[in-house]
Amino acid sequence: ITEQAATNEELAADNQRLARANAALTAAGIDVQAQTQALRQLNQQLEARVAERTGPLDVALRECKQHSATLAAVFDQTPAAVCLLRGPEHRFTYFNRRFQRQYPDRMLRGRTVAEALPEAAAQGFTALLNQVYATGEPYHGREMPLLEAGPHGPGERVYDLSLIHI
């Protein structure tokens, strides 16, 4: 019986240790739940603040994209050759179909005027672009000749040209 009594005492001690551990784990679980709930609330508040601040920006971005699409549609339908250049290096960011038809075998988008149209750069057009970019003063040229190396050999085109800095 003494051996059984010793085993029972050990089991009772183990049960007490397990009960204490269970109580500690239960308390920790409750604490984790409370912290999780607090984090959820903070996250919801943060999402609301972000939405409040970015909402007007989203509207402005949609309006900007709509204006861009409208301008592209207008430029695509105009009978004039139109291109938009950006930065001091005069990089092609937009050109309408009429402009592209003048240079069907050339990659324009993302390239500079000097890269895409080296003959125009060599004949002083880049200098005109530099002047307009630096001063902000528009330039209008009438019947300006441009010697080009076309698919059927060199040729001359005559342009009426308007350069503006936006």
C-alpha positions as CSV (number, residue, x, y, z in Angstrom):
1,I,0.0,0.0,0.0
2,T,2.8,2.4,0.6
3,E,4.0,2.1,-2.9
4,Q,0.5,2.9,-4.1
5,A,0.2,5.8,-1.7
6,A,3.5,7.2,-3.0
7,T,2.3,6.9,-6.6
8,N,-1.0,8.6,-5.6
9,E,0.9,11.4,-4.0
10,E,3.1,11.8,-7.1
11,L,0.0,11.9,-9.3
12,A,-1.7,14.5,-7.0
13,A,1.5,16.6,-7.2
14,D,1.6,16.2,-11.0
15,N,-2.1,17.2,-11.2
16,Q,-1.4,20.3,-9.1
17,R,1.5,21.3,-11.4
18,L,-0.7,20.7,-14.5
19,A,-3.6,22.7,-13.0
20,R,-1.2,25.6,-12.3
21,A,0.3,25.3,-15.9
22,N,-3.2,25.1,-17.3
23,A,-4.3,28.2,-15.4
24,A,-1.2,30.1,-16.6
25,L,-1.8,29.0,-20.2
26,T,-5.5,30.0,-19.9
27,A,-4.5,33.5,-18.7
28,A,-1.9,33.8,-21.4
29,G,-4.5,32.7,-24.0
30,I,-6.9,35.4,-22.7
31,D,-4.1,37.9,-22.9
32,V,-3.3,36.9,-26.5
33,Q,-7.0,37.2,-27.5
34,A,-7.1,40.7,-26.0
35,Q,-4.0,41.7,-27.8
36,T,-5.3,40.2,-31.0
37,Q,-8.5,42.2,-30.7
38,A,-6.6,45.4,-29.9
39,L,-4.4,44.8,-33.0
40,R,-7.5,44.2,-35.2
41,Q,-9.0,47.5,-33.9
42,L,-5.8,49.4,-34.6
43,N,-5.6,47.9,-38.1
44,Q,-9.2,48.9,-38.8
45,Q,-8.4,52.5,-37.6
46,L,-5.3,52.6,-39.8
47,E,-7.2,51.3,-42.9
48,A,-9.8,54.0,-42.3
49,R,-7.2,56.7,-42.1
50,V,-5.4,55.4,-45.2
51,A,-8.7,55.3,-47.1
52,E,-9.6,58.8,-45.9
53,R,-6.2,60.2,-47.1
54,T,-5.9,58.3,-50.3
55,G,-9.6,58.6,-51.4
56,P,-9.1,62.0,-52.9
57,L,-5.9,60.9,-54.6
58,D,-7.6,57.9,-56.2
59,V,-10.3,60.3,-57.5
60,A,-7.6,62.6,-58.9
61,L,-5.7,59.7,-60.5
62,R,-8.9,58.5,-62.2
63,E,-9.6,62.0,-63.5
64,C,-6.0,62.4,-64.7
65,K,-6.2,59.1,-66.6
66,Q,-9.5,60.2,-68.1
67,H,-8.0,63.5,-69.2
68,S,-5.0,61.6,-70.6
69,A,-7.2,59.3,-72.6
70,T,-9.3,62.2,-73.9
71,L,-6.1,64.1,-75.1
72,A,-4.8,60.9,-76.7
73,A,-8.1,60.4,-78.5
74,V,-8.0,64.1,-79.7
75,F,-4.4,63.9,-80.8
76,D,-5.0,60.6,-82.6
77,Q,-7.8,62.1,-84.7
78,T,-6.0,65.3,-85.6
79,P,-4.6,65.6,-89.1
80,A,-1.3,67.0,-87.8
81,A,1.6,64.9,-86.7
82,V,1.9,65.3,-82.9
83,C,4.5,64.1,-80.5
84,L,5.2,64.8,-76.8
85,L,8.8,64.9,-75.6
86,R,9.8,64.9,-71.9
87,G,12.9,66.1,-70.1
88,P,16.0,67.9,-71.1
89,E,17.0,64.9,-73.3
90,H,13.7,65.2,-75.3
91,R,12.5,61.6,-74.9
92,F,9.4,60.5,-76.8
93,T,6.5,59.8,-74.5
94,Y,3.6,60.0,-76.9
95,F,3.1,60.3,-80.7
96,N,0.0,60.0,-82.7
97,R,-0.5,57.6,-85.7
98,R,0.2,60.4,-88.2
99,F,3.6,61.1,-86.6
100,Q,4.5,57.4,-86.5
101,R,3.5,57.0,-90.2
102,Q,6.3,59.4,-91.0
103,Y,8.8,57.1,-89.4
104,P,7.3,53.6,-89.9
105,D,10.6,51.7,-89.4
106,R,11.8,53.5,-86.3
107,M,11.3,52.8,-82.6
108,L,10.3,56.1,-81.0
109,R,8.7,55.5,-77.7
110,G,11.1,56.0,-74.8
111,R,14.0,57.1,-77.0
112,T,15.4,60.5,-77.3
113,V,15.1,62.6,-80.5
114,A,18.9,62.2,-81.0
115,E,18.6,58.4,-80.8
116,A,15.4,58.0,-82.9
117,L,16.0,60.8,-85.4
118,P,19.7,61.4,-85.6
119,E,19.4,63.3,-88.8
120,A,17.0,65.8,-87.2
121,A,19.5,66.3,-84.3
122,A,22.4,66.8,-86.8
123,Q,20.4,69.5,-88.6
124,G,19.8,71.6,-85.6
125,F,16.3,70.4,-84.4
126,T,17.7,69.3,-81.0
127,A,19.2,72.8,-80.6
128,L,15.7,74.3,-81.2
129,L,14.3,71.9,-78.6
130,N,17.0,72.8,-76.1
131,Q,16.2,76.5,-76.6
132,V,12.5,76.0,-76.0
133,Y,13.1,73.7,-73.0
134,A,15.5,76.2,-71.4
135,T,13.6,79.4,-72.0
136,G,10.0,78.2,-72.0
137,E,9.4,80.4,-75.1
138,P,7.5,78.6,-77.9
139,Y,9.1,78.2,-81.4
140,H,7.1,78.2,-84.6
141,G,8.8,77.4,-87.9
142,R,7.3,77.5,-91.4
143,E,8.4,75.3,-94.3
144,M,11.5,74.0,-92.5
145,P,13.4,71.4,-94.6
146,L,14.6,68.2,-93.0
147,L,16.9,65.8,-95.0
148,E,16.0,62.2,-94.1
149,A,17.5,58.8,-94.8
150,G,14.3,57.1,-95.9
151,P,13.8,53.4,-97.0
152,H,14.2,54.4,-100.6
153,G,17.2,56.7,-100.1
154,P,17.7,60.2,-98.8
155,G,14.9,62.7,-99.3
156,E,13.8,66.0,-98.1
157,R,10.6,66.8,-96.1
158,V,9.3,70.2,-95.4
159,Y,7.7,70.8,-92.0
160,D,5.6,73.5,-90.3
161,L,6.7,73.1,-86.8
162,S,5.5,74.3,-83.4
163,L,7.5,73.6,-80.3
164,I,6.1,74.4,-76.9
165,H,7.3,73.8,-73.4
166,I,4.6,72.6,-71.0
